[in-house]
Structure formats: structure tokens, C-alpha cells
Amino acid sequence: MKIIEGGVTAAKGFSAAVCAANIKYKDRTDMAAIISDRDCVSAGTFTKNVVKAAPVVWDRDLVYGSNTARAVIINSGIANACTGTQGMEYCQKTCRAAEAELGVPADQVFTASTGVIGMQLPIDRLSAGIGKMKGHFSDDIEAGTEAAKAIMTTDTKHKEAAVTIDIGGICVTIGGMCKGSGMIHPDMCTMLGFVTTDCCITKEMLQKALSKSVKDSYNMVSVDGDTSTNDTVLLLANGAAGNRIIDSENEDYRAFCEALDYINIRLAKMIAGDGEGATALFEVKVINAPAKEDAVTLSKSVITSSLTKAAIFGHDANWGRILCALGYSGVSFDPEKVDLFFESAAGRIQIVKNGVGCDYSEEEATKILSEEAVTVTADMHAGSASATAWGCDLTYDYVKINADYRS
């Protein structure tokens, strides 16, 4: 696997365009579109929130009910959630506008929205935005980067990644972009993710790969414990690379999954590190747990602890909060066997041994916790399973951002 520059336009046959449609923001691009030059198979994973935005319902029906897809139309600023039948009508109108302006069949177009819940989309501006993008699609790296910027809401950084892999002597590319900063707590965050690949793979194997991948990537991220109405990850494969088709769980499939995992984990970590108001990426590794499920539960319990997140913001080695979060996770373990470590670019320090605080330097611990990326490792000494979760610190700015989000 080779890490390369780019995002959704890195793979052969995919192009992107953006525009400023003035949907909510008045000073930036707020629409993006991705198009493949040939039919794709698609896969998707969606929010488990009972309250689902109209685009989630639309895209889910397309993923599960159609064999082909060609394009994705994305807007930021307004989520098209809790908008009733009109919201679904606007999804349909968006896709019809794409058909009229871009020549892509309406039933092969995904829609995605992010932003304020409860507001109706200004459909005339959105449709006009599709017209603005006509004739401006490009497959260069910059086009993918601009698309990643256009879908941001409270994000402070655009998020994209791309890799190439060798499958049967053929170079296959996978690229992706995502957005997400607040209302992040997947059961598969407000997050949107779009991954494209020129790999030749069946729809069944594509969905299997994506469903597996989100478990150890997006589903291990939490910023604030709120699972969004709009969470969507879409994966499009157009087969332009010309590799032998992946139709079973063989060596080629495993290579594809490894690369897909890299893309999704990298994007997920970008979301965590760009949490609203965050100053640090907060990573929690649980090792030597009784079972994988236990390791997942334990790591997510710590990553979602408000008190622990606040301690990370204060660069305070308050390890009691970490043990406490492990203890109320619901997983049974012996607290007198637990070891805890802090680690960052500034070094590594053990703070707990066998459930009791070590004689460590508070000054050294503070130095370690003052970096932009901080890791807590919890060794449970109870098995061989492990899991990693990602979040961020809890800051004053998180409250400020969310107190006036609609204004």
C-alpha cells in the first residue's frame, strides 16, 4: 500500500466540482458533487438514530435497491432533517436537477446534507447550484480538495486521504473525504464520508468490506456523545482500474480491505482531532482485554467521559477518572490488575500499576499531556483482545460553538 496525495478524485474516472449556492453560508462554497464517468456499484452505512434525515432514507434506498450509481450531490449548512415529506421531495428534485444539468440518471444520484436540523432546504438555490457546477468538473487533486472544503460546517480543517494498492499486478486507487466536528458519536456522527475507488469488485463484497471497516474506524470515534440524524458513509467503485474482479474473500479482497481500513481510520481520526473547540486528539487503547467486544466497550467508555476529556484539556493526569470510566463501562474486570500509561510525542509514562497510582512526575505527565495528540493505554491483563477509540478534549469553546450554532 502506498499513501498518495488526494481524496475523492484520486481514483480513475472520478471528478468533482463545487460552488457557492448561498444555502446558509454567504462567504464560502457550500455545495459539492462527485461524478463517475461510468456506472458504479455502491455500498453504504447509515445512522442508527431513529430520527433519520431525508437524504439518509433516500441513499439507503438507493444503496439497497439499485445495482448502479453515478453521482453524489452534497450540501452544507442545512441538514434536511425533520423536514417531513417536503424533505424527501427535495431529495427527488435534487436528483432530477442533476439529471437535467449533468446528464446523470436521477435514480443513480445520491444526496447528502449537513448542517442545521429542522430547516427546509432552499431548493431553488440548491438546483441552481447544480447548474453552476456544470462544466466545472475536474479529476485533478485540487478538485477533490475543494470538494472536501465545501462540505464543512464547524470543521476547521478539510479531511481527505488516498492510497494505491497492487491487485494482481494492477494499480488500484482508493480515495476519500469526510466532514465532522460536532454531534459526533457514531453508531455509524454529524459526519458524512465519501470514498471512491477504481477497483473492480462486486456490490456484495463492497458492502461487506465497508460494513466491516466502519466498526473499527468511524464507530470508534466520539466527540460529544450525540449520534446525528445524518450520518452517512458512501463507497463507490467504478472498476476503471481493470483488475480481476473481487467476488470472494480472497487475497485480493483482504488487500482491498486493508487499504479501505487505512482510509477510514485516517479520516475518522481527523474527525476526532477536529472536534468542536478541541485542542488535542485523544486516543484510548485498551489491550489484553477478555474479548474484542469488551475492549471496544472499555475504550469508548473512557473516550466519552466528560470528566476525562476535561482533564485532557487541562493537561491534568487525573487517572482516577479513567479508572472510573473503565469501571462503569459494564465490563467485568479486576481493577487490581489494571496498568495505565500516558503517551505523546513528548514521551511515555506509567501512571497506574496494578490499580494503584505510581510514583510519577506530575511535571512530566503534564508535558506529555500538552501535545496535540495524546494516548492513554489501559492494559487490563485479562486476555489478548484490543481496541482503539478516538475523541478529543472538552474545552470552553465547545460550549461557545454549540450555544450559538444556529445564529
BELZIFEN-V994714 format. One record per residue. N is the residue number from 1. PHI is phi in whole degrees, 0 to 359 (none if undefined). OMEGA is omega in radians with two decimals (NA if undefined). D_LAST is the distance of its C-alpha to the last C-alpha in whole Angstrom. Layout:
n:N phi:PHI omega:OMEGA d_last:D_LAST
n:N phi:PHI omega:OMEGA d_last:D_LAST
This chain:
n:1 phi:none omega:3.14 d_last:45
n:2 phi:238 omega:3.10 d_last:43
n:3 phi:280 omega:-3.12 d_last:40
n:4 phi:233 omega:3.05 d_last:39
n:5 phi:285 omega:3.00 d_last:36
n:6 phi:116 omega:-3.11 d_last:33
n:7 phi:211 omega:-3.02 d_last:31
n:8 phi:287 omega:3.09 d_last:31
n:9 phi:258 omega:-3.11 d_last:34
n:10 phi:290 omega:-3.12 d_last:36
n:11 phi:285 omega:3.14 d_last:38
n:12 phi:302 omega:3.00 d_last:41
n:13 phi:88 omega:-3.13 d_last:40
n:14 phi:252 omega:3.09 d_last:36
n:15 phi:226 omega:-3.09 d_last:34
n:16 phi:217 omega:3.07 d_last:30
n:17 phi:211 omega:3.14 d_last:28
n:18 phi:223 omega:3.01 d_last:24
n:19 phi:200 omega:3.01 d_last:23
n:20 phi:260 omega:-3.10 d_last:19
n:21 phi:263 omega:-3.13 d_last:19
n:22 phi:58 omega:3.12 d_last:15
n:23 phi:292 omega:3.02 d_last:14
n:24 phi:218 omega:3.14 d_last:11
n:25 phi:280 omega:-3.07 d_last:11
n:26 phi:252 omega:-2.99 d_last:13
n:27 phi:229 omega:-3.06 d_last:15
n:28 phi:196 omega:3.02 d_last:17
n:29 phi:290 omega:-3.10 d_last:19
n:30 phi:219 omega:3.04 d_last:17
n:31 phi:223 omega:3.06 d_last:20
n:32 phi:217 omega:3.08 d_last:23
n:33 phi:221 omega:3.06 d_last:27
n:34 phi:240 omega:-3.14 d_last:30
n:35 phi:226 omega:2.99 d_last:33
n:36 phi:260 omega:-3.13 d_last:37
n:37 phi:279 omega:3.09 d_last:40
n:38 phi:209 omega:-3.12 d_last:41
n:39 phi:298 omega:3.11 d_last:41
n:40 phi:241 omega:2.80 d_last:39
n:41 phi:267 omega:-3.05 d_last:40
n:42 phi:230 omega:3.02 d_last:37
n:43 phi:220 omega:-3.13 d_last:36
n:44 phi:203 omega:2.96 d_last:32
n:45 phi:228 omega:-2.95 d_last:31
n:46 phi:222 omega:-3.13 d_last:28
n:47 phi:305 omega:3.03 d_last:26
n:48 phi:264 omega:3.01 d_last:28
n:49 phi:301 omega:3.13 d_last:25
n:50 phi:298 omega:3.08 d_last:27
n:51 phi:275 omega:-3.08 d_last:23
n:52 phi:249 omega:3.08 d_last:23
n:53 phi:295 omega:-3.12 d_last:21
n:54 phi:304 omega:3.12 d_last:23
n:55 phi:298 omega:3.10 d_last:24
n:56 phi:296 omega:3.13 d_last:25
n:57 phi:296 omega:3.14 d_last:28
n:58 phi:299 omega:-3.08 d_last:29
n:59 phi:291 omega:3.12 d_last:29
n:60 phi:299 omega:3.13 d_last:31
n:61 phi:295 omega:-3.13 d_last:33
n:62 phi:289 omega:3.13 d_last:34
n:63 phi:300 omega:-3.03 d_last:35
n:64 phi:273 omega:-3.04 d_last:37
n:65 phi:247 omega:-3.09 d_last:39
n:66 phi:227 omega:-3.14 d_last:39
n:67 phi:269 omega:-3.07 d_last:41
n:68 phi:227 omega:3.06 d_last:40
n:69 phi:211 omega:-3.10 d_last:36
n:70 phi:226 omega:-2.97 d_last:36
n:71 phi:210 omega:3.03 d_last:32
n:72 phi:227 omega:3.06 d_last:28
n:73 phi:248 omega:-3.02 d_last:25
n:74 phi:233 omega:3.00 d_last:22
n:75 phi:233 omega:3.03 d_last:18
n:76 phi:245 omega:3.12 d_last:15
n:77 phi:107 omega:3.14 d_last:12
n:78 phi:228 omega:-2.97 d_last:13
n:79 phi:275 omega:-3.02 d_last:15
n:80 phi:51 omega:3.10 d_last:17
n:81 phi:239 omega:-3.08 d_last:18
n:82 phi:61 omega:-3.07 d_last:19
n:83 phi:242 omega:3.02 d_last:19
n:84 phi:64 omega:-3.10 d_last:23
n:85 phi:294 omega:3.13 d_last:26
n:86 phi:296 omega:3.11 d_last:24
n:87 phi:298 omega:3.10 d_last:22
n:88 phi:292 omega:3.09 d_last:26
n:89 phi:298 omega:-3.14 d_last:27
n:90 phi:290 omega:3.02 d_last:24
n:91 phi:298 omega:-3.14 d_last:25
n:92 phi:296 omega:-3.14 d_last:29
n:93 phi:294 omega:3.09 d_last:28
n:94 phi:299 omega:-3.11 d_last:26
n:95 phi:291 omega:3.08 d_last:29
n:96 phi:292 omega:3.09 d_last:31
n:97 phi:295 omega:3.09 d_last:30
n:98 phi:296 omega:3.11 d_last:31
n:99 phi:295 omega:-3.10 d_last:34
n:100 phi:291 omega:-3.04 d_last:34
n:101 phi:270 omega:-2.98 d_last:33
n:102 phi:249 omega:3.11 d_last:34
n:103 phi:73 omega:3.12 d_last:37
n:104 phi:257 omega:-3.14 d_last:36
n:105 phi:307 omega:-3.08 d_last:37
n:106 phi:302 omega:-3.11 d_last:34
n:107 phi:277 omega:3.04 d_last:35
n:108 phi:239 omega:-3.08 d_last:35
n:109 phi:243 omega:3.00 d_last:31
n:110 phi:270 omega:3.01 d_last:29
n:111 phi:238 omega:3.09 d_last:25
n:112 phi:209 omega:-3.11 d_last:22
n:113 phi:224 omega:3.10 d_last:19
n:114 phi:210 omega:-3.13 d_last:16
n:115 phi:144 omega:-3.06 d_last:12
n:116 phi:287 omega:3.09 d_last:10
n:117 phi:278 omega:3.00 d_last:13
n:118 phi:97 omega:3.11 d_last:14
n:119 phi:268 omega:3.07 d_last:13
n:120 phi:279 omega:3.08 d_last:16
n:121 phi:293 omega:2.97 d_last:17
n:122 phi:282 omega:-2.94 d_last:17
n:123 phi:299 omega:3.12 d_last:21
n:124 phi:295 omega:3.12 d_last:22
n:125 phi:292 omega:-3.14 d_last:20
n:126 phi:295 omega:3.13 d_last:21
n:127 phi:296 omega:3.10 d_last:25
n:128 phi:295 omega:3.11 d_last:25
n:129 phi:298 omega:3.09 d_last:23
n:130 phi:297 omega:3.08 d_last:26
n:131 phi:296 omega:3.12 d_last:29
n:132 phi:297 omega:-3.09 d_last:27
n:133 phi:282 omega:-3.13 d_last:28
n:134 phi:303 omega:3.13 d_last:32
n:135 phi:85 omega:-3.11 d_last:34
n:136 phi:242 omega:3.14 d_last:32
n:137 phi:285 omega:3.14 d_last:33
n:138 phi:216 omega:3.11 d_last:34
n:139 phi:258 omega:-3.13 d_last:36
n:140 phi:278 omega:-3.08 d_last:36
n:141 phi:300 omega:-3.08 d_last:34
n:142 phi:298 omega:3.14 d_last:31
n:143 phi:297 omega:3.09 d_last:30
n:144 phi:294 omega:3.12 d_last:29
n:145 phi:296 omega:3.12 d_last:27
n:146 phi:296 omega:3.08 d_last:25
n:147 phi:295 omega:3.12 d_last:25
n:148 phi:297 omega:3.11 d_last:24
n:149 phi:286 omega:-3.05 d_last:21
n:150 phi:292 omega:-3.08 d_last:20
n:151 phi:267 omega:-3.13 d_last:19
n:152 phi:288 omega:2.95 d_last:17
n:153 phi:244 omega:3.09 d_last:13
n:154 phi:272 omega:3.05 d_last:13
n:155 phi:304 omega:3.05 d_last:16
n:156 phi:256 omega:-3.12 d_last:18
n:157 phi:221 omega:3.02 d_last:21
n:158 phi:283 omega:-2.98 d_last:23
n:159 phi:227 omega:3.12 d_last:25
n:160 phi:207 omega:-3.13 d_last:28
n:161 phi:199 omega:3.12 d_last:32
n:162 phi:204 omega:3.09 d_last:35
n:163 phi:216 omega:2.95 d_last:39
n:164 phi:239 omega:3.08 d_last:42
n:165 phi:222 omega:3.10 d_last:45
n:166 phi:260 omega:3.07 d_last:49
n:167 phi:235 omega:-3.14 d_last:50
n:168 phi:61 omega:-3.14 d_last:53
n:169 phi:84 omega:3.14 d_last:54
n:170 phi:252 omega:3.10 d_last:51
n:171 phi:281 omega:3.12 d_last:47
n:172 phi:245 omega:-3.09 d_last:44
n:173 phi:244 omega:3.01 d_last:41
n:174 phi:232 omega:3.11 d_last:38
n:175 phi:223 omega:-3.12 d_last:34
n:176 phi:207 omega:3.01 d_last:31
n:177 phi:217 omega:3.08 d_last:27
n:178 phi:208 omega:2.98 d_last:24
n:179 phi:223 omega:3.11 d_last:21
n:180 phi:164 omega:-3.13 d_last:19
n:181 phi:210 omega:3.10 d_last:18
n:182 phi:226 omega:-2.99 d_last:16
n:183 phi:53 omega:-3.05 d_last:17
n:184 phi:242 omega:2.98 d_last:20
n:185 phi:196 omega:-3.01 d_last:24
n:186 phi:297 omega:2.38 d_last:26
n:187 phi:252 omega:-2.96 d_last:28
n:188 phi:50 omega:NA d_last:28
n:189 phi:none omega:NA d_last:22
n:190 phi:none omega:3.08 d_last:18
n:191 phi:232 omega:2.95 d_last:21
n:192 phi:233 omega:3.11 d_last:22
n:193 phi:225 omega:-3.12 d_last:26
n:194 phi:226 omega:-3.11 d_last:28
n:195 phi:236 omega:3.12 d_last:32
n:196 phi:236 omega:3.10 d_last:34
n:197 phi:210 omega:3.06 d_last:38
n:198 phi:265 omega:3.12 d_last:41
n:199 phi:293 omega:3.03 d_last:43
n:200 phi:267 omega:-3.02 d_last:46
n:201 phi:209 omega:3.14 d_last:45
n:202 phi:286 omega:3.12 d_last:45
n:203 phi:299 omega:-3.14 d_last:42
n:204 phi:299 omega:-3.12 d_last:44
n:205 phi:288 omega:3.09 d_last:44
n:206 phi:296 omega:3.13 d_last:41
n:207 phi:294 omega:3.12 d_last:39
n:208 phi:297 omega:-3.14 d_last:41
n:209 phi:295 omega:-3.12 d_last:40
n:210 phi:291 omega:-3.13 d_last:36
n:211 phi:300 omega:3.10 d_last:36
n:212 phi:290 omega:-3.03 d_last:39
n:213 phi:293 omega:-3.07 d_last:36
n:214 phi:293 omega:-3.10 d_last:33
n:215 phi:296 omega:-3.11 d_last:35
n:216 phi:258 omega:-3.14 d_last:35
n:217 phi:236 omega:-3.08 d_last:32
n:218 phi:299 omega:-3.11 d_last:29
n:219 phi:284 omega:3.08 d_last:30
n:220 phi:253 omega:3.14 d_last:31
n:221 phi:248 omega:2.98 d_last:27
n:222 phi:211 omega:3.04 d_last:25
n:223 phi:257 omega:-3.02 d_last:22
n:224 phi:219 omega:3.07 d_last:20
n:225 phi:83 omega:-3.12 d_last:23
n:226 phi:257 omega:3.11 d_last:20
n:227 phi:272 omega:-2.99 d_last:22
n:228 phi:287 omega:3.04 d_last:20
n:229 phi:279 omega:-2.95 d_last:20
n:230 phi:242 omega:-3.08 d_last:20
n:231 phi:309 omega:-3.14 d_last:23
n:232 phi:211 omega:2.92 d_last:25
n:233 phi:235 omega:3.13 d_last:28
n:234 phi:244 omega:3.12 d_last:30
n:235 phi:233 omega:-3.13 d_last:33
n:236 phi:245 omega:3.12 d_last:35
n:237 phi:233 omega:-3.06 d_last:39
n:238 phi:254 omega:3.06 d_last:41
n:239 phi:72 omega:-3.05 d_last:44
n:240 phi:294 omega:3.14 d_last:45
n:241 phi:293 omega:3.11 d_last:46
n:242 phi:81 omega:3.08 d_last:49
n:243 phi:289 omega:3.06 d_last:50
n:244 phi:297 omega:-3.01 d_last:52
n:245 phi:297 omega:3.07 d_last:50
n:246 phi:270 omega:-3.09 d_last:49
n:247 phi:232 omega:3.09 d_last:50
n:248 phi:206 omega:-3.12 d_last:50
n:249 phi:277 omega:-3.11 d_last:50
n:250 phi:258 omega:-3.12 d_last:52
n:251 phi:298 omega:3.12 d_last:52
n:252 phi:297 omega:3.12 d_last:50
n:253 phi:298 omega:-3.13 d_last:47
n:254 phi:295 omega:3.09 d_last:47
n:255 phi:294 omega:3.11 d_last:46
n:256 phi:297 omega:-3.14 d_last:43
n:257 phi:298 omega:3.14 d_last:42
n:258 phi:298 omega:3.13 d_last:42
n:259 phi:291 omega:3.11 d_last:40
n:260 phi:297 omega:3.10 d_last:38
n:261 phi:300 omega:3.14 d_last:37
n:262 phi:300 omega:-3.14 d_last:37
n:263 phi:300 omega:-3.06 d_last:34
n:264 phi:291 omega:3.11 d_last:32
n:265 phi:293 omega:3.12 d_last:33
n:266 phi:297 omega:3.13 d_last:32
n:267 phi:294 omega:3.13 d_last:28
n:268 phi:298 omega:3.13 d_last:28
n:269 phi:293 omega:3.07 d_last:28
n:270 phi:296 omega:3.10 d_last:26
n:271 phi:297 omega:-3.12 d_last:23
n:272 phi:299 omega:-3.10 d_last:24
n:273 phi:290 omega:3.14 d_last:25
n:274 phi:254 omega:3.09 d_last:21
n:275 phi:304 omega:-3.05 d_last:20
n:276 phi:306 omega:3.12 d_last:16
n:277 phi:77 omega:-3.00 d_last:17
n:278 phi:291 omega:3.01 d_last:21
n:279 phi:244 omega:-3.09 d_last:24
n:280 phi:209 omega:2.91 d_last:26
n:281 phi:282 omega:-3.10 d_last:28
n:282 phi:245 omega:-3.09 d_last:29
n:283 phi:250 omega:3.09 d_last:32
n:284 phi:237 omega:3.08 d_last:34
n:285 phi:253 omega:3.02 d_last:38
n:286 phi:251 omega:-3.11 d_last:40
n:287 phi:237 omega:3.09 d_last:44
n:288 phi:56 omega:3.05 d_last:47
n:289 phi:271 omega:-3.10 d_last:45
n:290 phi:298 omega:-3.10 d_last:48
n:291 phi:209 omega:-3.14 d_last:46
n:292 phi:304 omega:-3.12 d_last:43
n:293 phi:299 omega:3.11 d_last:41
n:294 phi:294 omega:3.14 d_last:41
n:295 phi:298 omega:3.10 d_last:40
n:296 phi:298 omega:-3.12 d_last:37
n:297 phi:298 omega:-3.12 d_last:36
n:298 phi:295 omega:-3.10 d_last:37
n:299 phi:295 omega:-3.13 d_last:35
n:300 phi:288 omega:3.10 d_last:32
n:301 phi:295 omega:3.12 d_last:33
n:302 phi:288 omega:-3.06 d_last:32
n:303 phi:294 omega:-3.12 d_last:30
n:304 phi:261 omega:3.13 d_last:27
n:305 phi:287 omega:-3.13 d_last:29
n:306 phi:299 omega:-3.14 d_last:26
n:307 phi:294 omega:3.10 d_last:29
n:308 phi:293 omega:3.13 d_last:30
n:309 phi:299 omega:3.11 d_last:27
n:310 phi:292 omega:3.10 d_last:26
n:311 phi:296 omega:3.09 d_last:30
n:312 phi:297 omega:3.10 d_last:29
n:313 phi:299 omega:-3.14 d_last:27
n:314 phi:276 omega:-3.12 d_last:29
n:315 phi:56 omega:-3.05 d_last:32
n:316 phi:253 omega:-3.12 d_last:34
n:317 phi:282 omega:-3.09 d_last:37
n:318 phi:275 omega:-3.00 d_last:36
n:319 phi:292 omega:3.11 d_last:38
n:320 phi:300 omega:3.13 d_last:39
n:321 phi:293 omega:3.13 d_last:35
n:322 phi:290 omega:3.09 d_last:36
n:323 phi:300 omega:3.12 d_last:39
n:324 phi:299 omega:-3.13 d_last:37
n:325 phi:295 omega:3.04 d_last:35
n:326 phi:297 omega:-3.05 d_last:38
n:327 phi:291 omega:3.14 d_last:40
n:328 phi:264 omega:-3.10 d_last:37
n:329 phi:292 omega:-3.07 d_last:37
n:330 phi:100 omega:3.10 d_last:40
n:331 phi:270 omega:3.12 d_last:42
n:332 phi:275 omega:3.09 d_last:45
n:333 phi:203 omega:3.12 d_last:47
n:334 phi:266 omega:-3.09 d_last:49
n:335 phi:297 omega:-3.12 d_last:47
n:336 phi:277 omega:3.06 d_last:50
n:337 phi:249 omega:-3.00 d_last:50
n:338 phi:278 omega:2.98 d_last:46
n:339 phi:248 omega:3.11 d_last:46
n:340 phi:235 omega:3.13 d_last:42
n:341 phi:226 omega:2.93 d_last:42
n:342 phi:253 omega:-3.12 d_last:39
n:343 phi:211 omega:3.03 d_last:39
n:344 phi:200 omega:3.10 d_last:37
n:345 phi:296 omega:-3.12 d_last:38
n:346 phi:272 omega:3.11 d_last:40
n:347 phi:135 omega:-3.11 d_last:42
n:348 phi:224 omega:-3.11 d_last:43
n:349 phi:215 omega:3.04 d_last:44
n:350 phi:271 omega:-3.10 d_last:45
n:351 phi:247 omega:3.11 d_last:44
n:352 phi:222 omega:3.04 d_last:45
n:353 phi:228 omega:-3.13 d_last:49
n:354 phi:53 omega:3.05 d_last:50
n:355 phi:78 omega:-3.10 d_last:47
n:356 phi:236 omega:-3.12 d_last:48
n:357 phi:299 omega:3.10 d_last:46
n:358 phi:275 omega:3.06 d_last:48
n:359 phi:273 omega:-3.07 d_last:49
n:360 phi:254 omega:3.13 d_last:46
n:361 phi:274 omega:3.09 d_last:45
n:362 phi:299 omega:3.13 d_last:42
n:363 phi:296 omega:3.11 d_last:41
n:364 phi:294 omega:3.12 d_last:42
n:365 phi:298 omega:3.12 d_last:40
n:366 phi:298 omega:3.10 d_last:37
n:367 phi:299 omega:3.12 d_last:38
n:368 phi:297 omega:-3.09 d_last:37
n:369 phi:281 omega:-3.12 d_last:34
n:370 phi:268 omega:3.13 d_last:33
n:371 phi:279 omega:-3.12 d_last:33
n:372 phi:284 omega:3.08 d_last:30
n:373 phi:224 omega:-3.07 d_last:31
n:374 phi:234 omega:3.14 d_last:33
n:375 phi:240 omega:2.95 d_last:35
n:376 phi:251 omega:3.04 d_last:37
n:377 phi:249 omega:3.09 d_last:40
n:378 phi:247 omega:3.09 d_last:41
n:379 phi:265 omega:-3.04 d_last:45
n:380 phi:275 omega:-3.11 d_last:46
n:381 phi:50 omega:-3.08 d_last:50
n:382 phi:223 omega:-3.10 d_last:50
n:383 phi:169 omega:-3.09 d_last:50
n:384 phi:228 omega:-3.09 d_last:49
n:385 phi:273 omega:-3.14 d_last:46
n:386 phi:215 omega:3.06 d_last:43
n:387 phi:200 omega:3.12 d_last:39
n:388 phi:232 omega:3.09 d_last:36
n:389 phi:238 omega:-3.10 d_last:32
n:390 phi:231 omega:3.07 d_last:29
n:391 phi:208 omega:-3.13 d_last:26
n:392 phi:207 omega:3.10 d_last:25
n:393 phi:285 omega:3.14 d_last:25
n:394 phi:253 omega:-3.00 d_last:22
n:395 phi:241 omega:3.07 d_last:20
n:396 phi:300 omega:-3.05 d_last:18
n:397 phi:294 omega:3.10 d_last:16
n:398 phi:301 omega:3.14 d_last:15
n:399 phi:294 omega:-3.13 d_last:14
n:400 phi:300 omega:-3.12 d_last:12
n:401 phi:299 omega:-3.05 d_last:10
n:402 phi:275 omega:3.08 d_last:10
n:403 phi:286 omega:-3.12 d_last:9
n:404 phi:231 omega:-3.05 d_last:5
n:405 phi:300 omega:-3.06 d_last:6
n:406 phi:279 omega:-3.06 d_last:4
n:407 phi:275 omega:NA d_last:0
